[in-house]
Amino acid sequence: MKHKIFFFIALAIFSTSCKEEVLPKPKAMLRLEYPVANYQTADAGCVYTFDQNSLSNIKENKDCSLVLDYPIMKGSIYLTYKPVQGNLDTLLVDAQKLSYEHVVKADNIVEQPFINKEDGVYGMFYEVSGNAASQSQFYVTDSTNHFVTGSLYFYAKPNYDSILPAAMYLQNDIRRIMESLRWKD
């Protein structure tokens, strides 16, 4: 009888000790992937053209100011056109001030100059990291006649970790806009 009890106790110990320990699953992160960008020249009848991502829809405002709406990302790039009329310094200061208004919530703002001498397009790209309202800002000008500013906004409360994939995708679109922008003069 002692052998049977010993056998059952040993069997119970071996059968329970061979199971894997049950652990909770780690928190998963949402992986957002977007299609490869497909660009075509956007000409909204303004004094400038640029390459537009086919994922965006142009909403025209007055005076050649445009909104590029990205419905699948719930975000927009706002483009504002201003003619240069002896006020280039004021336009530059305003564009820089607008970018640095986000410094309160931003972790970092990186300035990246842009120069295209061949087509007369000069500007600055501001990459904003952190929970700021806008993740990217830019301006381009020909220094004599035209000035365009742009800002990226999402239709949600800023949470940098959540919007980072979309922000990076749209930052690439902003760079493409800057690189492809041409004045019609």
N, C-alpha and C positions, 0 to 999 in steps of 0.2 A: 504494500500500500504506500509506503514511503517513496518507493521508486516512481509510482504513478503521480503522486503529488509533486515530486521533484521534476518529473517530465513535463507536467502541465505548467508549472511555474517557469521553467526554462523556456518552453515553447511560447508563453505569453511575453516573456522578456525579449526574446529574439524577434518575435513578430512585430512588436511595437517599436523596437529600437531601429529597425531597418527603414522605417518611413522617413521621408524628407520632412524637415521642419517647414511648417506653413508660414510664409512671410507675406505681408501685404505688398501689392504691386507698387512700384515707384510711380510718382506723378508723371504722367505723360505730357509732352509738349506738342501742341498743334503744329503740324508742318504744312505750311502754305506754299504751294508751288503755282507759279503763273506761267502761261504760255510764252514762248519765245516772241519777243516783240517784232511786229511787222509794221514798217513805217511807210508813209506816203507823204508827199508834199502837201501841206495845208496852205490854202490860199483863201483867206476870208475876205478878200477885197481890200486888204489893208496895205500899208506901206512896207510891210515885211511878210516874208514867208518862212516856214520852218517845217521840219519833219514831224509828223503826228503819228503816234501809236494807234493802230487800228482798234485797240481796246477802248479808246477814248472817244467821246462825242464832244464836238465843239458847240458851245453856246455863245453866240455873239452878243456882246454888249455894245454900247455906243462908243464912238471914238477909237475903234480898233482895239478895245480891251476885250479879252476873250476868257472863257472858262473851259478848260479841258476836263470833262467829267469822266471819271473811271467808276462806273456803277459796280463792277464786281469787287472793287477794292474799297468802295465807299469813301472815295477821296476825290479831290479836284486840284488841279493846278490853275491858279488864277494869274492871268497875264494882263498887265496894265500898260498901255502905251501913253506916252507924253511926248509932245514935240519939244525939242530943245530950242529955246528962244532967249539965249543969253543967260539962262538959268541952270547951266550944267552943274555948277557947284551945289546949288540948292537941291537938285534932283539926286545927286550923289550922296549928300548928307542925309536926305530923307530915306533913301534906300538902305544906307548903312544903319541908320537909327532904327528903322523897322526891323532889321535883322537882329539887332542887339536888344530889342525890347523883350526878347524871349530868354534873355540871360538869367532872369529870376528863376525860371523852372528848368532851364537847360543845364545839363552836366558839362557840356563843352560845345563850343562853336568853332568850327574849322573853316578858315577862309581859303579859297582856291581861286587865284586869278585866272582869267581867261583872255587870251589874245589871239585874234585871227586878223593879222595885218592885211592879208590878201583881199578879204571881203569887208574890211573896215568894221569889225565887230570886236568890241572890248568889253570886259565885264568882270564880275566876281560871283562865285558860287559859295554859298554859306551852308555847310552841313551842320545841322543842329542835332545833338544827341541828348536824350533825357526826355522827360515828360512835358516838353514844350508844346504849345498849340500848333506850331508849324515845324516840320522836320527839315525843311529845305527852303532857302530863299536865294534869289539871284537877281542880277541886273545886267543888261547889255546896252551898249550905246555905240554910236559912230562918232561921238564927241562933238558933233556939229549940228545935227538935225533931229536925231531920233533917240528915244530912251524907252526901254521896256524893262519892267520889273516882273518878277514871278514869285509866287508863294505856293507851297504845298500844304493843304489842309485835309484832315480826315473828318468824317461826320460822326465822330465818337470822342469821348473824353480821352485825352492823351494818356496812353499807357505804352511806353516805349517798347517794352518786351513784346507786347501783343501786336503792335503795328510794324515792328521792325522789318519783316519780309516785304510787306507792301511799300514801306518807306524806301527801302533799298531799290526795289524795282522802279519806283517812280523817280527816285534820284537819278537813275540811269536815263530815264526819259527826259528829265530836265537837262542833263548834260547833252543829250542828243539835240534838244531844242536849241541850246546855246551854240552847239557846233554847226548846226544846219541853218541857223537864222541868217537870212539875207535881206538887205534893204533893197527896195525896188527903184530907188532914185536913178 
